Every structure is written in structure tokens, then in C-alpha cells.
Amino acid sequence: LELPARELYPQAFFGGQVSDGTKERVAKQLAKGVEGYKKIVQFNPYQVGNQFTIADCSAVIHLPIISMAAKSVLGVDLFEGTGVKDYLKAMSSRPAVQKVAADRKTSTEQMLASNKK
């Protein structure tokens, strides 16, 4: 999911544009990826069972960004009806996840300020 979503990032996050052809291709790849993801994810309560694993470390970083890019550029909620929103909300109560989110916010603000110079 993250790899094809990267092609949307220039438009979603950096003021660029993505061609209609790229949007169509990425939309198909993401739809296929979400279908595959739904087949393996468990939310029991974590991605792949009852223990917090590296899969969760990756998910809490990438799923929100993928979702934002798809919503912004394609106008779709990729994870509607998948349980991702509830999962991310639950994960956001973990101190380590809160720290990563705070650090990402700070770094993003610094990057945006740097780009304006």
C-alpha cells in the first residue's frame, strides 16, 4: 500500500500535480492492496494477533499517510469499513505512538518552514 501511495505524495503533501494516468493506475493498485490487506489483518487487537509486533510499528506510521494521500488526491477513503480507524485510535493511546506522532508533527513543521525559504 505504501509504495504505490508514494506516487500521490507530490500532490497530496508538496503542492505538485499528479497526472490523471498516475491517479488511475495508483487507485487500482491501492484498491487491490486494500483487498489483500483485509485478508491478512486481524485487529485482535493488533495487526496480526494479540501481540504488538513490527507490523504494528509500520502500520501506525504508514496507514494514516496512505489514507491522507488517497483522500486528498483520489477523493476516496481507502480504509472505510476495514477497522483501520478504530485500530489507529486504539494505537494512539500508546506512549511510543504518541511520541512518534509528536516528533512527526515537529519534523513536518520544520520541513515546511525550510521549504518556504
SULNORJO-V249812 format. One record per residue. N is the residue number from 1. SS is DSSP state (h for helix, s for strand, l for the rest). PHI is phi in degrees with one decimal (none if undefined). OMEGA is omega in whole degrees, -180 to 180 (* if undefined). Layout:
BEGIN
n=N ss=SS phi=PHI omega=OMEGA
n=N ss=SS phi=PHI omega=OMEGA
END
This chain:
BEGIN
n=1 ss=l phi=none omega=-175
n=2 ss=h phi=-68.9 omega=-177
n=3 ss=h phi=-62.0 omega=178
n=4 ss=h phi=-66.7 omega=180
n=5 ss=h phi=-62.2 omega=179
n=6 ss=h phi=-55.8 omega=-179
n=7 ss=h phi=-67.8 omega=178
n=8 ss=h phi=-91.0 omega=-174
n=9 ss=h phi=-58.3 omega=-180
n=10 ss=h phi=-55.0 omega=180
n=11 ss=h phi=-81.9 omega=-176
n=12 ss=h phi=-68.0 omega=-170
n=13 ss=h phi=-124.4 omega=-170
n=14 ss=l phi=-126.2 omega=176
n=15 ss=l phi=77.0 omega=179
n=16 ss=l phi=-87.1 omega=178
n=17 ss=l phi=-128.5 omega=176
n=18 ss=l phi=-118.5 omega=-178
n=19 ss=l phi=-66.4 omega=178
n=20 ss=h phi=-61.1 omega=178
n=21 ss=h phi=-62.5 omega=177
n=22 ss=h phi=-64.7 omega=179
n=23 ss=h phi=-59.2 omega=-179
n=24 ss=h phi=-63.5 omega=-179
n=25 ss=h phi=-64.4 omega=-179
n=26 ss=h phi=-66.5 omega=178
n=27 ss=h phi=-58.5 omega=178
n=28 ss=h phi=-65.4 omega=180
n=29 ss=h phi=-63.7 omega=180
n=30 ss=h phi=-67.4 omega=178
n=31 ss=h phi=-60.4 omega=178
n=32 ss=h phi=-64.2 omega=179
n=33 ss=h phi=-62.9 omega=179
n=34 ss=h phi=-65.0 omega=178
n=35 ss=h phi=-61.1 omega=177
n=36 ss=h phi=-65.4 omega=179
n=37 ss=h phi=-59.1 omega=-179
n=38 ss=h phi=-61.5 omega=-180
n=39 ss=h phi=-75.1 omega=-176
n=40 ss=h phi=-107.8 omega=-177
n=41 ss=l phi=-72.8 omega=-177
n=42 ss=l phi=-115.9 omega=-175
n=43 ss=l phi=48.4 omega=-175
n=44 ss=l phi=-123.9 omega=-6
n=45 ss=l phi=-89.5 omega=-177
n=46 ss=s phi=-98.6 omega=-176
n=47 ss=l phi=-52.0 omega=-174
n=48 ss=l phi=-126.4 omega=176
n=49 ss=s phi=142.3 omega=-173
n=50 ss=l phi=-100.8 omega=177
n=51 ss=l phi=-124.1 omega=175
n=52 ss=l phi=-70.6 omega=-176
n=53 ss=l phi=-129.1 omega=177
n=54 ss=h phi=-59.8 omega=176
n=55 ss=h phi=-60.3 omega=179
n=56 ss=h phi=-71.9 omega=177
n=57 ss=h phi=-57.8 omega=179
n=58 ss=h phi=-70.2 omega=-176
n=59 ss=h phi=-61.7 omega=-176
n=60 ss=h phi=-68.0 omega=177
n=61 ss=h phi=-86.1 omega=-170
n=62 ss=h phi=-86.7 omega=-175
n=63 ss=h phi=-58.7 omega=178
n=64 ss=h phi=-63.0 omega=-179
n=65 ss=h phi=-68.1 omega=177
n=66 ss=h phi=-59.8 omega=-180
n=67 ss=h phi=-61.4 omega=180
n=68 ss=h phi=-62.2 omega=-179
n=69 ss=h phi=-64.2 omega=-179
n=70 ss=h phi=-64.6 omega=179
n=71 ss=h phi=-65.2 omega=-176
n=72 ss=h phi=-66.8 omega=-172
n=73 ss=h phi=-94.3 omega=-175
n=74 ss=h phi=-99.1 omega=-180
n=75 ss=l phi=72.3 omega=-179
n=76 ss=l phi=-123.8 omega=173
n=77 ss=l phi=-96.4 omega=-175
n=78 ss=l phi=-56.1 omega=-170
n=79 ss=l phi=-103.7 omega=179
n=80 ss=l phi=-57.9 omega=177
n=81 ss=l phi=76.3 omega=-178
n=82 ss=l phi=-100.8 omega=-175
n=83 ss=l phi=92.2 omega=-178
n=84 ss=h phi=-62.2 omega=-178
n=85 ss=h phi=-60.8 omega=179
n=86 ss=h phi=-65.1 omega=178
n=87 ss=h phi=-60.6 omega=-179
n=88 ss=h phi=-63.7 omega=177
n=89 ss=h phi=-63.2 omega=178
n=90 ss=h phi=-64.1 omega=-179
n=91 ss=h phi=-67.1 omega=-178
n=92 ss=l phi=-68.1 omega=177
n=93 ss=l phi=-83.6 omega=180
n=94 ss=l phi=-77.0 omega=-179
n=95 ss=h phi=-55.2 omega=-179
n=96 ss=h phi=-65.4 omega=179
n=97 ss=h phi=-68.2 omega=177
n=98 ss=h phi=-61.8 omega=179
n=99 ss=h phi=-63.9 omega=179
n=100 ss=h phi=-61.8 omega=-180
n=101 ss=h phi=-63.0 omega=179
n=102 ss=h phi=-65.1 omega=179
n=103 ss=h phi=-64.0 omega=179
n=104 ss=h phi=-63.3 omega=180
n=105 ss=h phi=-61.2 omega=179
n=106 ss=h phi=-61.6 omega=-179
n=107 ss=h phi=-64.1 omega=179
n=108 ss=h phi=-64.3 omega=178
n=109 ss=h phi=-61.4 omega=179
n=110 ss=h phi=-65.2 omega=180
n=111 ss=h phi=-63.8 omega=-180
n=112 ss=h phi=-63.7 omega=178
n=113 ss=h phi=-65.3 omega=179
n=114 ss=h phi=-65.4 omega=-180
n=115 ss=h phi=-68.9 omega=-179
n=116 ss=h phi=-77.1 omega=-178
n=117 ss=l phi=-75.2 omega=*
END
